[in-house]
Amino acid sequence: MAIRLASTAMLSRMADSLYWIGRYVERAEDTARITHVNYQHTLGMGSSPEAESRRRRQWEALVTIVGDASRFRLEHAAADEDTVPPYLTFDRSNPNSIITCIASAREQARTMRHQIASEMWEALNRFHLDLQRRVEQSHGIIDAEDAYPFYRSIVDFSHLFQGITDSTMPREEGWYFLQAGKFLERAEKTARALDVKYHLLVADADPTAPVAGPGFARAAADLTPEDGVIGEWHQWLAVLRSLSAYEAYHKIYRSGVRPRSVVEMLLLSPAFPRSIRFAIEEVDTALARIAVDCAPLLDAESLGGSSVTTGGPTEAERAVGRLRSQLAYQRVEEVFDAGLHDYLLDLQRRCYEIGERIHAQYFAHRVLRAEEVLAS
């Protein structure tokens, strides 16, 4: 009994750390991708008063959709290329900035260095120190000519870390917790990246349209053409490139870039690893394996009353299973009938709900019984 309870406590701590390492590294990569795309989008707008106004709206839209608008406005009077990229990249007061995410992932890894491969720790620690030096040398400023190689280096680090993890971690419950965190974060951020792009296209098409709230949904509906998507093909080409999806798109569709097909691929493709459907299927698979692998250690009470030990699905499995089934049988026409913006908001909400259920199920602290305290 003592061994079992001690193992349960250790499992919870390790699982929590690995889950959040997966989320933080993926979040840093996705923030780098979306910030760089917006940087590139605004560079060619010119310097006229109208262009400056459009540029500001682009950065305001990005901050709003990323979800940091209220915190950002407490520190900055205006959203532009001089304030938003440093805030999303180097601002330590922003819990979602790249430097904060990498520092958080590194701290999680530091507390469990003996449980992970030394190569994983060294990669995280080295990149964390590189970012610290970059802040000291540049004073948190990102020049236009340095933006691409810098944000590319963050994506490259994420790929390196994932490769090291794939090559060194045993396929046990810790591995599946890390995968659940990574792919849940990826699903949410792909939905957010699409939503950001949609906002930016609306801002381009109608400078008077709001960038958030019910007013945006109405404005977007007024601007949406018959095929369900606004914007020219080259704008959606930038979306593909930002998600490393350009080559995969042409292999799957074997045609020119069509906005509807881009949305279909990034939402519903079962084969492309950055699509929302693919990511949710990976989360579903990871949670199913976790439930099986952890069943000998976890009883029904520690899982919030779920029936893991009797073979029934947990609440997190139910939530992700419902979303997986919807995405597997959904048609892109149904997405546009519902409204792309509203559909993407619902996806983000459901990803958040899945994350909450995983936390409540495996990581949330509960009051220990007297015999548990003594056993541990």
NUGUBA-67803 format. One record per residue (C-alpha): residue number from 1; residue in three letters; x, y, z. Coordinates in nm, 4 decimals. Layout:
<pts>
{seq NUM | type ALA | x X | y Y | z Z};
...
</pts>
This chain:
<pts>
{seq 1 | type MET | x 0.0000 | y 0.0000 | z 0.0000};
{seq 2 | type ALA | x 0.2792 | y 0.2422 | z 0.0901};
{seq 3 | type ILE | x 0.4615 | y 0.1698 | z -0.2355};
{seq 4 | type ARG | x 0.1463 | y 0.2188 | z -0.4360};
{seq 5 | type LEU | x 0.0629 | y 0.5571 | z -0.2826};
{seq 6 | type ALA | x 0.4192 | y 0.6821 | z -0.3085};
{seq 7 | type SER | x 0.4210 | y 0.5786 | z -0.6732};
{seq 8 | type THR | x 0.0961 | y 0.7639 | z -0.7289};
{seq 9 | type ALA | x 0.2340 | y 1.0876 | z -0.5833};
{seq 10 | type MET | x 0.5512 | y 1.0580 | z -0.7898};
{seq 11 | type LEU | x 0.3483 | y 0.9808 | z -1.1020};
{seq 12 | type SER | x 0.1406 | y 1.2934 | z -1.0526};
{seq 13 | type ARG | x 0.4463 | y 1.5173 | z -1.0137};
{seq 14 | type MET | x 0.6311 | y 1.3658 | z -1.3085};
{seq 15 | type ALA | x 0.3233 | y 1.3624 | z -1.5292};
{seq 16 | type ASP | x 0.2503 | y 1.7266 | z -1.4496};
{seq 17 | type SER | x 0.6063 | y 1.8318 | z -1.5372};
{seq 18 | type LEU | x 0.6221 | y 1.6352 | z -1.8622};
{seq 19 | type TYR | x 0.2769 | y 1.7502 | z -1.9709};
{seq 20 | type TRP | x 0.3731 | y 2.1143 | z -1.9230};
{seq 21 | type ILE | x 0.7138 | y 2.0742 | z -2.0853};
{seq 22 | type GLY | x 0.5286 | y 1.9541 | z -2.3939};
{seq 23 | type ARG | x 0.2875 | y 2.2473 | z -2.3804};
{seq 24 | type TYR | x 0.5472 | y 2.5171 | z -2.3113};
{seq 25 | type VAL | x 0.7850 | y 2.4145 | z -2.5910};
{seq 26 | type GLU | x 0.4985 | y 2.3891 | z -2.8392};
{seq 27 | type ARG | x 0.3603 | y 2.7265 | z -2.7226};
{seq 28 | type ALA | x 0.6963 | y 2.8942 | z -2.7757};
{seq 29 | type GLU | x 0.7175 | y 2.7524 | z -3.1285};
{seq 30 | type ASP | x 0.3636 | y 2.8548 | z -3.2186};
{seq 31 | type THR | x 0.4109 | y 3.2061 | z -3.0813};
{seq 32 | type ALA | x 0.7264 | y 3.2393 | z -3.2908};
{seq 33 | type ARG | x 0.5403 | y 3.1236 | z -3.6015};
{seq 34 | type ILE | x 0.2431 | y 3.3537 | z -3.5630};
{seq 35 | type THR | x 0.4507 | y 3.6596 | z -3.4672};
{seq 36 | type HIS | x 0.6813 | y 3.6158 | z -3.7634};
{seq 37 | type VAL | x 0.3883 | y 3.5777 | z -4.0047};
{seq 38 | type ASN | x 0.2411 | y 3.9029 | z -3.8807};
{seq 39 | type TYR | x 0.5823 | y 4.0700 | z -3.9070};
{seq 40 | type GLN | x 0.6105 | y 3.9654 | z -4.2702};
{seq 41 | type HIS | x 0.2505 | y 4.0654 | z -4.3384};
{seq 42 | type THR | x 0.3102 | y 4.4232 | z -4.2252};
{seq 43 | type LEU | x 0.6530 | y 4.4861 | z -4.3787};
{seq 44 | type GLY | x 0.5262 | y 4.5591 | z -4.7281};
{seq 45 | type MET | x 0.2475 | y 4.7981 | z -4.6328};
{seq 46 | type GLY | x 0.4414 | y 5.1175 | z -4.7001};
{seq 47 | type SER | x 0.4687 | y 5.4303 | z -4.4877};
{seq 48 | type SER | x 0.1606 | y 5.6345 | z -4.5811};
{seq 49 | type PRO | x -0.0826 | y 5.7376 | z -4.3042};
{seq 50 | type GLU | x -0.3310 | y 5.4809 | z -4.4344};
{seq 51 | type ALA | x -0.0646 | y 5.2101 | z -4.4313};
{seq 52 | type GLU | x 0.0377 | y 5.3032 | z -4.0774};
{seq 53 | type SER | x -0.3241 | y 5.2732 | z -3.9665};
{seq 54 | type ARG | x -0.3546 | y 4.9308 | z -4.1296};
{seq 55 | type ARG | x -0.0309 | y 4.8196 | z -3.9684};
{seq 56 | type ARG | x -0.1507 | y 4.9193 | z -3.6230};
{seq 57 | type ARG | x -0.4726 | y 4.7291 | z -3.6756};
{seq 58 | type GLN | x -0.2753 | y 4.4196 | z -3.7702};
{seq 59 | type TRP | x -0.0775 | y 4.4291 | z -3.4461};
{seq 60 | type GLU | x -0.3862 | y 4.5115 | z -3.2391};
{seq 61 | type ALA | x -0.5658 | y 4.2145 | z -3.3942};
{seq 62 | type LEU | x -0.2737 | y 3.9856 | z -3.3097};
{seq 63 | type VAL | x -0.2590 | y 4.0917 | z -2.9448};
{seq 64 | type THR | x -0.6371 | y 4.0618 | z -2.9119};
{seq 65 | type ILE | x -0.6610 | y 3.7130 | z -3.0568};
{seq 66 | type VAL | x -0.3533 | y 3.5816 | z -2.8746};
{seq 67 | type GLY | x -0.5448 | y 3.6695 | z -2.5589};
{seq 68 | type ASP | x -0.3057 | y 3.9161 | z -2.3961};
{seq 69 | type ALA | x -0.4766 | y 4.2440 | z -2.4897};
{seq 70 | type SER | x -0.5697 | y 4.3627 | z -2.1388};
{seq 71 | type ARG | x -0.2242 | y 4.2843 | z -1.9953};
{seq 72 | type PHE | x -0.0525 | y 4.4373 | z -2.2971};
{seq 73 | type ARG | x -0.2455 | y 4.7650 | z -2.2692};
{seq 74 | type LEU | x -0.1387 | y 4.8066 | z -1.9085};
{seq 75 | type GLU | x 0.2214 | y 4.8372 | z -2.0282};
{seq 76 | type HIS | x 0.1956 | y 4.9850 | z -2.3789};
{seq 77 | type ALA | x -0.0025 | y 5.2733 | z -2.5223};
{seq 78 | type ALA | x 0.0047 | y 5.1483 | z -2.8827};
{seq 79 | type ALA | x 0.0322 | y 4.8158 | z -3.0634};
{seq 80 | type ASP | x 0.2951 | y 4.8200 | z -3.3384};
{seq 81 | type GLU | x 0.6080 | y 4.6412 | z -3.4584};
{seq 82 | type ASP | x 0.8111 | y 4.8128 | z -3.1843};
{seq 83 | type THR | x 0.5944 | y 4.6931 | z -2.8949};
{seq 84 | type VAL | x 0.4127 | y 4.3696 | z -2.9845};
{seq 85 | type PRO | x 0.7022 | y 4.1434 | z -3.0969};
{seq 86 | type PRO | x 0.9162 | y 4.2237 | z -2.7887};
{seq 87 | type TYR | x 0.6119 | y 4.1712 | z -2.5652};
{seq 88 | type LEU | x 0.5313 | y 3.8325 | z -2.7178};
{seq 89 | type THR | x 0.8969 | y 3.7296 | z -2.7281};
{seq 90 | type PHE | x 1.1056 | y 3.8746 | z -2.4444};
{seq 91 | type ASP | x 0.8676 | y 4.0195 | z -2.1837};
{seq 92 | type ARG | x 0.9126 | y 3.8209 | z -1.8626};
{seq 93 | type SER | x 0.5930 | y 3.9677 | z -1.7175};
{seq 94 | type ASN | x 0.3966 | y 3.8033 | z -1.9983};
{seq 95 | type PRO | x 0.3322 | y 3.4395 | z -1.8949};
{seq 96 | type ASN | x 0.2859 | y 3.3413 | z -2.2595};
{seq 97 | type SER | x 0.5963 | y 3.5067 | z -2.4031};
{seq 98 | type ILE | x 0.8566 | y 3.2874 | z -2.5694};
{seq 99 | type ILE | x 1.1246 | y 3.3553 | z -2.3115};
{seq 100 | type THR | x 0.8834 | y 3.2774 | z -2.0261};
{seq 101 | type CYS | x 0.7667 | y 2.9531 | z -2.1898};
{seq 102 | type ILE | x 1.1225 | y 2.8296 | z -2.2422};
{seq 103 | type ALA | x 1.2178 | y 2.9279 | z -1.8862};
{seq 104 | type SER | x 0.9130 | y 2.7451 | z -1.7507};
{seq 105 | type ALA | x 0.9881 | y 2.4325 | z -1.9541};
{seq 106 | type ARG | x 1.3485 | y 2.4423 | z -1.8369};
{seq 107 | type GLU | x 1.2394 | y 2.4756 | z -1.4725};
{seq 108 | type GLN | x 1.0053 | y 2.1787 | z -1.5064};
{seq 109 | type ALA | x 1.2912 | y 1.9763 | z -1.6563};
{seq 110 | type ARG | x 1.5329 | y 2.0881 | z -1.3827};
{seq 111 | type THR | x 1.3100 | y 1.9447 | z -1.1101};
{seq 112 | type MET | x 1.3153 | y 1.6016 | z -1.2741};
{seq 113 | type ARG | x 1.6594 | y 1.5844 | z -1.4367};
{seq 114 | type HIS | x 1.7124 | y 1.2305 | z -1.3071};
{seq 115 | type GLN | x 1.3908 | y 1.1177 | z -1.4796};
{seq 116 | type ILE | x 1.4657 | y 1.2435 | z -1.8325};
{seq 117 | type ALA | x 1.7524 | y 1.1947 | z -2.0749};
{seq 118 | type SER | x 2.0484 | y 1.4273 | z -2.0230};
{seq 119 | type GLU | x 2.0181 | y 1.5358 | z -2.3875};
{seq 120 | type MET | x 1.6669 | y 1.6706 | z -2.3215};
{seq 121 | type TRP | x 1.7880 | y 1.8764 | z -2.0269};
{seq 122 | type GLU | x 2.0956 | y 2.0037 | z -2.2133};
{seq 123 | type ALA | x 1.8892 | y 2.1181 | z -2.5136};
{seq 124 | type LEU | x 1.6421 | y 2.3079 | z -2.2959};
{seq 125 | type ASN | x 1.9084 | y 2.4584 | z -2.0735};
{seq 126 | type ARG | x 2.1263 | y 2.5649 | z -2.3660};
{seq 127 | type PHE | x 1.8419 | y 2.7345 | z -2.5506};
{seq 128 | type HIS | x 1.7237 | y 2.9045 | z -2.2320};
{seq 129 | type LEU | x 2.0706 | y 3.0520 | z -2.1811};
{seq 130 | type ASP | x 2.0890 | y 3.1569 | z -2.5482};
{seq 131 | type LEU | x 1.7635 | y 3.3490 | z -2.5093};
{seq 132 | type GLN | x 1.8919 | y 3.5194 | z -2.1951};
{seq 133 | type ARG | x 2.2050 | y 3.6314 | z -2.3815};
{seq 134 | type ARG | x 1.9934 | y 3.7532 | z -2.6721};
{seq 135 | type VAL | x 1.7896 | y 3.9751 | z -2.4394};
{seq 136 | type GLU | x 2.1045 | y 4.1207 | z -2.2834};
{seq 137 | type GLN | x 2.2670 | y 4.1901 | z -2.6197};
{seq 138 | type SER | x 1.9639 | y 4.3321 | z -2.7986};
{seq 139 | type HIS | x 1.7865 | y 4.4845 | z -2.4952};
{seq 140 | type GLY | x 1.4729 | y 4.3010 | z -2.6026};
{seq 141 | type ILE | x 1.4539 | y 4.4684 | z -2.9439};
{seq 142 | type ILE | x 1.3944 | y 4.2690 | z -3.2644};
{seq 143 | type ASP | x 1.5167 | y 4.4316 | z -3.5849};
{seq 144 | type ALA | x 1.3272 | y 4.3609 | z -3.9064};
{seq 145 | type GLU | x 1.6319 | y 4.2020 | z -4.0692};
{seq 146 | type ASP | x 1.6852 | y 3.9745 | z -3.7684};
{seq 147 | type ALA | x 1.3231 | y 3.8675 | z -3.7275};
{seq 148 | type TYR | x 1.3249 | y 3.5745 | z -3.9680};
{seq 149 | type PRO | x 1.6466 | y 3.4017 | z -3.8489};
{seq 150 | type PHE | x 1.5551 | y 3.4612 | z -3.4863};
{seq 151 | type TYR | x 1.2039 | y 3.3182 | z -3.5042};
{seq 152 | type ARG | x 1.3328 | y 3.0397 | z -3.7271};
{seq 153 | type SER | x 1.5818 | y 2.9476 | z -3.4546};
{seq 154 | type ILE | x 1.2964 | y 2.9015 | z -3.2078};
{seq 155 | type VAL | x 1.1145 | y 2.6683 | z -3.4462};
{seq 156 | type ASP | x 1.4394 | y 2.4795 | z -3.5086};
{seq 157 | type PHE | x 1.4950 | y 2.4393 | z -3.1350};
{seq 158 | type SER | x 1.1444 | y 2.2991 | z -3.0924};
{seq 159 | type HIS | x 1.2084 | y 2.0484 | z -3.3705};
{seq 160 | type LEU | x 1.5439 | y 1.9548 | z -3.2159};
{seq 161 | type PHE | x 1.3877 | y 1.9027 | z -2.8742};
{seq 162 | type GLN | x 1.1084 | y 1.6901 | z -3.0181};
{seq 163 | type GLY | x 1.3618 | y 1.4805 | z -3.2076};
{seq 164 | type ILE | x 1.5697 | y 1.4241 | z -2.8953};
{seq 165 | type THR | x 1.2576 | y 1.3338 | z -2.7006};
{seq 166 | type ASP | x 1.1429 | y 1.0893 | z -2.9680};
{seq 167 | type SER | x 1.4848 | y 0.9226 | z -2.9641};
{seq 168 | type THR | x 1.5429 | y 0.8979 | z -2.5901};
{seq 169 | type MET | x 1.2142 | y 0.8612 | z -2.3974};
{seq 170 | type PRO | x 1.0702 | y 0.5163 | z -2.3242};
{seq 171 | type ARG | x 0.7147 | y 0.4760 | z -2.4529};
{seq 172 | type GLU | x 0.5643 | y 0.4731 | z -2.1043};
{seq 173 | type GLU | x 0.3130 | y 0.6966 | z -1.9275};
{seq 174 | type GLY | x 0.5594 | y 0.9886 | z -1.9056};
{seq 175 | type TRP | x 0.5997 | y 0.9902 | z -2.2819};
{seq 176 | type TYR | x 0.2234 | y 0.9957 | z -2.3341};
{seq 177 | type PHE | x 0.1731 | y 1.2839 | z -2.0903};
{seq 178 | type LEU | x 0.4309 | y 1.4861 | z -2.2837};
{seq 179 | type GLN | x 0.2564 | y 1.3996 | z -2.6122};
{seq 180 | type ALA | x -0.0843 | y 1.4924 | z -2.4715};
{seq 181 | type GLY | x 0.0462 | y 1.8341 | z -2.3683};
{seq 182 | type LYS | x 0.2264 | y 1.8972 | z -2.6976};
{seq 183 | type PHE | x -0.0591 | y 1.8035 | z -2.9264};
{seq 184 | type LEU | x -0.3311 | y 1.9709 | z -2.7201};
{seq 185 | type GLU | x -0.1313 | y 2.2928 | z -2.7336};
{seq 186 | type ARG | x -0.0786 | y 2.2439 | z -3.1085};
{seq 187 | type ALA | x -0.4503 | y 2.1963 | z -3.1761};
{seq 188 | type GLU | x -0.5394 | y 2.5107 | z -2.9841};
{seq 189 | type LYS | x -0.2657 | y 2.7195 | z -3.1423};
{seq 190 | type THR | x -0.3440 | y 2.6027 | z -3.4978};
{seq 191 | type ALA | x -0.7034 | y 2.7109 | z -3.4395};
{seq 192 | type ARG | x -0.5759 | y 3.0406 | z -3.3016};
{seq 193 | type ALA | x -0.3362 | y 3.0937 | z -3.5930};
{seq 194 | type LEU | x -0.6202 | y 3.0442 | z -3.8407};
{seq 195 | type ASP | x -0.8390 | y 3.2793 | z -3.6403};
{seq 196 | type VAL | x -0.5635 | y 3.5429 | z -3.6299};
{seq 197 | type LYS | x -0.5216 | y 3.5200 | z -4.0057};
{seq 198 | type TYR | x -0.8952 | y 3.5538 | z -4.0542};
{seq 199 | type HIS | x -0.8983 | y 3.8634 | z -3.8330};
{seq 200 | type LEU | x -0.6091 | y 4.0141 | z -4.0268};
{seq 201 | type LEU | x -0.7851 | y 3.9580 | z -4.3584};
{seq 202 | type VAL | x -1.1018 | y 4.1179 | z -4.2250};
{seq 203 | type ALA | x -0.8956 | y 4.4108 | z -4.0985};
{seq 204 | type ASP | x -0.7451 | y 4.4469 | z -4.4462};
{seq 205 | type ALA | x -1.0831 | y 4.4287 | z -4.6174};
{seq 206 | type ASP | x -1.2701 | y 4.6634 | z -4.3835};
{seq 207 | type PRO | x -1.0744 | y 4.9082 | z -4.1633};
{seq 208 | type THR | x -1.3929 | y 4.9872 | z -3.9682};
{seq 209 | type ALA | x -1.4568 | y 4.6267 | z -3.8619};
{seq 210 | type PRO | x -1.3940 | y 4.5449 | z -3.4929};
{seq 211 | type VAL | x -1.1150 | y 4.2989 | z -3.4158};
{seq 212 | type ALA | x -1.3044 | y 4.0962 | z -3.1554};
{seq 213 | type GLY | x -1.6447 | y 4.0213 | z -3.0055};
{seq 214 | type PRO | x -1.9859 | y 3.9680 | z -3.1677};
{seq 215 | type GLY | x -1.9322 | y 4.2726 | z -3.3874};
{seq 216 | type PHE | x -1.6408 | y 4.0999 | z -3.5547};
{seq 217 | type ALA | x -1.8475 | y 3.7901 | z -3.6368};
{seq 218 | type ARG | x -2.1122 | y 4.0090 | z -3.8035};
{seq 219 | type ALA | x -1.8512 | y 4.2089 | z -3.9945};
{seq 220 | type ALA | x -1.6762 | y 3.8908 | z -4.1102};
{seq 221 | type ALA | x -2.0053 | y 3.7437 | z -4.2284};
{seq 222 | type ASP | x -2.0730 | y 4.0574 | z -4.4328};
{seq 223 | type LEU | x -1.7303 | y 4.0301 | z -4.5982};
{seq 224 | type THR | x -1.7272 | y 3.6549 | z -4.6590};
{seq 225 | type PRO | x -1.7643 | y 3.5608 | z -5.0276};
{seq 226 | type GLU | x -1.9508 | y 3.2603 | z -5.1588};
{seq 227 | type ASP | x -1.6639 | y 3.0149 | z -5.1033};
{seq 228 | type GLY | x -1.6550 | y 3.0966 | z -4.7322};
{seq 229 | type VAL | x -1.3112 | y 3.2588 | z -4.7114};
{seq 230 | type ILE | x -1.1836 | y 3.6088 | z -4.7795};
{seq 231 | type GLY | x -0.8356 | y 3.6965 | z -4.8978};
{seq 232 | type GLU | x -0.6162 | y 3.6300 | z -5.1995};
{seq 233 | type TRP | x -0.4273 | y 3.3053 | z -5.2582};
{seq 234 | type HIS | x -0.0888 | y 3.4570 | z -5.1700};
{seq 235 | type GLN | x -0.2172 | y 3.5538 | z -4.8261};
{seq 236 | type TRP | x -0.3167 | y 3.1954 | z -4.7566};
{seq 237 | type LEU | x 0.0137 | y 3.0796 | z -4.9005};
{seq 238 | type ALA | x 0.1766 | y 3.2683 | z -4.6124};
{seq 239 | type VAL | x -0.0405 | y 3.0710 | z -4.3684};
{seq 240 | type LEU | x 0.0824 | y 2.7439 | z -4.5193};
{seq 241 | type ARG | x 0.4437 | y 2.8515 | z -4.4951};
{seq 242 | type SER | x 0.3997 | y 2.9659 | z -4.1350};
{seq 243 | type LEU | x 0.2851 | y 2.6149 | z -4.0397};
{seq 244 | type SER | x 0.5448 | y 2.4332 | z -4.2543};
{seq 245 | type ALA | x 0.2528 | y 2.3089 | z -4.4631};
{seq 246 | type TYR | x 0.3334 | y 2.4359 | z -4.8129};
{seq 247 | type GLU | x 0.4874 | y 2.1139 | z -4.9504};
{seq 248 | type ALA | x 0.2347 | y 1.8930 | z -4.7725};
{seq 249 | type TYR | x -0.0514 | y 2.0972 | z -4.9200};
{seq 250 | type HIS | x 0.0622 | y 2.0335 | z -5.2755};
{seq 251 | type LYS | x 0.1129 | y 1.6629 | z -5.2078};
{seq 252 | type ILE | x -0.2401 | y 1.6316 | z -5.0702};
{seq 253 | type TYR | x -0.4306 | y 1.8580 | z -5.3123};
{seq 254 | type ARG | x -0.2045 | y 1.8706 | z -5.6183};
{seq 255 | type SER | x -0.3496 | y 2.2076 | z -5.7141};
{seq 256 | type GLY | x -0.2959 | y 2.5787 | z -5.6687};
{seq 257 | type VAL | x -0.3504 | y 2.7380 | z -5.3293};
{seq 258 | type ARG | x -0.7229 | y 2.7729 | z -5.2653};
{seq 259 | type PRO | x -0.8314 | y 2.9312 | z -4.9354};
{seq 260 | type ARG | x -1.1062 | y 2.6743 | z -4.8757};
{seq 261 | type SER | x -0.8621 | y 2.3874 | z -4.9282};
{seq 262 | type VAL | x -0.6086 | y 2.5476 | z -4.6927};
{seq 263 | type VAL | x -0.8686 | y 2.5686 | z -4.4182};
{seq 264 | type GLU | x -0.9829 | y 2.2111 | z -4.4860};
{seq 265 | type MET | x -0.6289 | y 2.0781 | z -4.4603};
{seq 266 | type LEU | x -0.5386 | y 2.2642 | z -4.1416};
{seq 267 | type LEU | x -0.8654 | y 2.1704 | z -3.9741};
{seq 268 | type LEU | x -0.9595 | y 1.8251 | z -4.0971};
{seq 269 | type SER | x -0.6592 | y 1.6465 | z -4.2505};
{seq 270 | type PRO | x -0.5919 | y 1.3090 | z -4.0833};
{seq 271 | type ALA | x -0.2418 | y 1.2969 | z -4.2347};
{seq 272 | type PHE | x -0.0848 | y 1.6410 | z -4.1819};
{seq 273 | type PRO | x 0.0812 | y 1.6547 | z -3.8355};
{seq 274 | type ARG | x -0.0065 | y 2.0173 | z -3.7658};
{seq 275 | type SER | x -0.3758 | y 1.9877 | z -3.8510};
{seq 276 | type ILE | x -0.6243 | y 2.0136 | z -3.5667};
{seq 277 | type ARG | x -0.7749 | y 1.6737 | z -3.6404};
{seq 278 | type PHE | x -0.4351 | y 1.5028 | z -3.6376};
{seq 279 | type ALA | x -0.3401 | y 1.6722 | z -3.3088};
{seq 280 | type ILE | x -0.6666 | y 1.5794 | z -3.1363};
{seq 281 | type GLU | x -0.6285 | y 1.2177 | z -3.2503};
{seq 282 | type GLU | x -0.2826 | y 1.2135 | z -3.0923};
{seq 283 | type VAL | x -0.4231 | y 1.3519 | z -2.7659};
{seq 284 | type ASP | x -0.6950 | y 1.0866 | z -2.7724};
{seq 285 | type THR | x -0.4398 | y 0.8098 | z -2.8289};
{seq 286 | type ALA | x -0.2140 | y 0.9429 | z -2.5506};
{seq 287 | type LEU | x -0.4977 | y 0.9616 | z -2.2963};
{seq 288 | type ALA | x -0.6120 | y 0.6094 | z -2.3828};
{seq 289 | type ARG | x -0.2607 | y 0.4745 | z -2.3229};
{seq 290 | type ILE | x -0.2274 | y 0.6740 | z -2.0006};
{seq 291 | type ALA | x -0.5518 | y 0.5274 | z -1.8695};
{seq 292 | type VAL | x -0.4256 | y 0.1745 | z -1.9365};
{seq 293 | type ASP | x -0.0701 | y 0.2279 | z -1.8089};
{seq 294 | type CYS | x -0.1769 | y 0.4122 | z -1.4936};
{seq 295 | type ALA | x -0.4675 | y 0.1867 | z -1.4002};
{seq 296 | type PRO | x -0.2618 | y -0.0226 | z -1.1522};
{seq 297 | type LEU | x -0.1512 | y 0.2962 | z -0.9708};
{seq 298 | type LEU | x -0.4669 | y 0.5055 | z -0.9725};
{seq 299 | type ASP | x -0.7986 | y 0.4271 | z -0.8093};
{seq 300 | type ALA | x -1.1359 | y 0.5751 | z -0.8955};
{seq 301 | type GLU | x -1.1192 | y 0.8382 | z -0.6203};
{seq 302 | type SER | x -0.7842 | y 0.9762 | z -0.7345};
{seq 303 | type LEU | x -0.9308 | y 1.0179 | z -1.0829};
{seq 304 | type GLY | x -1.2260 | y 1.2198 | z -0.9627};
{seq 305 | type GLY | x -1.4688 | y 0.9278 | z -0.9629};
{seq 306 | type SER | x -1.3947 | y 0.8068 | z -1.3148};
{seq 307 | type SER | x -1.3875 | y 0.4370 | z -1.3904};
{seq 308 | type VAL | x -1.0338 | y 0.3844 | z -1.5182};
{seq 309 | type THR | x -0.9846 | y 0.0582 | z -1.3332};
{seq 310 | type THR | x -1.3088 | y -0.0880 | z -1.4720};
{seq 311 | type GLY | x -1.2258 | y -0.0016 | z -1.8319};
{seq 312 | type GLY | x -1.4619 | y 0.2942 | z -1.8725};
{seq 313 | type PRO | x -1.3476 | y 0.6245 | z -2.0247};
{seq 314 | type THR | x -1.2401 | y 0.9120 | z -1.8024};
{seq 315 | type GLU | x -1.3932 | y 1.2586 | z -1.8348};
{seq 316 | type ALA | x -1.0903 | y 1.3832 | z -2.0286};
{seq 317 | type GLU | x -1.1181 | y 1.0863 | z -2.2653};
{seq 318 | type ARG | x -1.4879 | y 1.1587 | z -2.3177};
{seq 319 | type ALA | x -1.4218 | y 1.5234 | z -2.4013};
{seq 320 | type VAL | x -1.1406 | y 1.4533 | z -2.6466};
{seq 321 | type GLY | x -1.3252 | y 1.1534 | z -2.7942};
{seq 322 | type ARG | x -1.6280 | y 1.3667 | z -2.8770};
{seq 323 | type LEU | x -1.4100 | y 1.6251 | z -3.0482};
{seq 324 | type ARG | x -1.2157 | y 1.3567 | z -3.2353};
{seq 325 | type SER | x -1.5383 | y 1.2054 | z -3.3690};
{seq 326 | type GLN | x -1.6682 | y 1.5443 | z -3.4791};
{seq 327 | type LEU | x -1.3496 | y 1.6266 | z -3.6686};
{seq 328 | type ALA | x -1.3323 | y 1.2800 | z -3.8252};
{seq 329 | type TYR | x -1.6783 | y 1.3098 | z -3.9802};
{seq 330 | type GLN | x -1.6981 | y 1.6858 | z -4.0382};
{seq 331 | type ARG | x -1.7078 | y 1.8331 | z -4.3877};
{seq 332 | type VAL | x -1.5493 | y 2.1688 | z -4.4609};
{seq 333 | type GLU | x -1.8829 | y 2.2950 | z -4.5973};
{seq 334 | type GLU | x -2.0327 | y 2.2460 | z -4.2523};
{seq 335 | type VAL | x -1.7527 | y 2.4531 | z -4.1009};
{seq 336 | type PHE | x -1.8299 | y 2.7475 | z -4.3269};
{seq 337 | type ASP | x -2.2034 | y 2.7076 | z -4.2753};
{seq 338 | type ALA | x -2.1418 | y 2.7500 | z -3.9015};
{seq 339 | type GLY | x -1.9070 | y 3.0450 | z -3.9641};
{seq 340 | type LEU | x -1.5303 | y 2.9975 | z -3.9631};
{seq 341 | type HIS | x -1.4659 | y 3.2435 | z -3.6813};
{seq 342 | type ASP | x -1.7313 | y 3.0959 | z -3.4513};
{seq 343 | type TYR | x -1.6159 | y 2.7424 | z -3.5324};
{seq 344 | type LEU | x -1.2543 | y 2.8251 | z -3.4443};
{seq 345 | type LEU | x -1.3600 | y 2.9916 | z -3.1197};
{seq 346 | type ASP | x -1.5531 | y 2.6787 | z -3.0241};
{seq 347 | type LEU | x -1.2491 | y 2.4629 | z -3.0998};
{seq 348 | type GLN | x -1.0328 | y 2.6783 | z -2.8728};
{seq 349 | type ARG | x -1.2942 | y 2.6574 | z -2.5975};
{seq 350 | type ARG | x -1.3096 | y 2.2783 | z -2.6221};
{seq 351 | type CYS | x -0.9312 | y 2.2452 | z -2.6161};
{seq 352 | type TYR | x -0.9320 | y 2.4521 | z -2.2970};
{seq 353 | type GLU | x -1.2005 | y 2.2249 | z -2.1512};
{seq 354 | type ILE | x -0.9945 | y 1.9144 | z -2.2326};
{seq 355 | type GLY | x -0.6923 | y 2.0706 | z -2.0626};
{seq 356 | type GLU | x -0.8984 | y 2.1465 | z -1.7529};
{seq 357 | type ARG | x -1.0246 | y 1.7886 | z -1.7365};
{seq 358 | type ILE | x -0.6724 | y 1.6467 | z -1.7717};
{seq 359 | type HIS | x -0.5550 | y 1.8736 | z -1.4902};
{seq 360 | type ALA | x -0.8455 | y 1.7815 | z -1.2613};
{seq 361 | type GLN | x -0.8012 | y 1.4133 | z -1.3353};
{seq 362 | type TYR | x -0.4267 | y 1.3680 | z -1.2981};
{seq 363 | type PHE | x -0.2646 | y 1.6767 | z -1.1449};
{seq 364 | type ALA | x -0.5119 | y 1.8557 | z -0.9166};
{seq 365 | type HIS | x -0.4187 | y 1.8386 | z -0.5513};
{seq 366 | type ARG | x -0.6676 | y 1.6708 | z -0.3253};
{seq 367 | type VAL | x -0.6904 | y 1.6355 | z 0.0541};
{seq 368 | type LEU | x -0.5026 | y 1.3239 | z 0.1621};
{seq 369 | type ARG | x -0.6553 | y 1.0758 | z 0.4017};
{seq 370 | type ALA | x -0.4651 | y 1.0067 | z 0.7243};
{seq 371 | type GLU | x -0.3434 | y 0.6674 | z 0.6053};
{seq 372 | type GLU | x -0.2134 | y 0.8247 | z 0.2816};
{seq 373 | type VAL | x -0.0121 | y 1.0836 | z 0.4728};
{seq 374 | type LEU | x 0.1436 | y 0.8118 | z 0.6879};
{seq 375 | type ALA | x 0.2105 | y 0.5878 | z 0.3872};
{seq 376 | type SER | x 0.3862 | y 0.8560 | z 0.1892};
</pts>
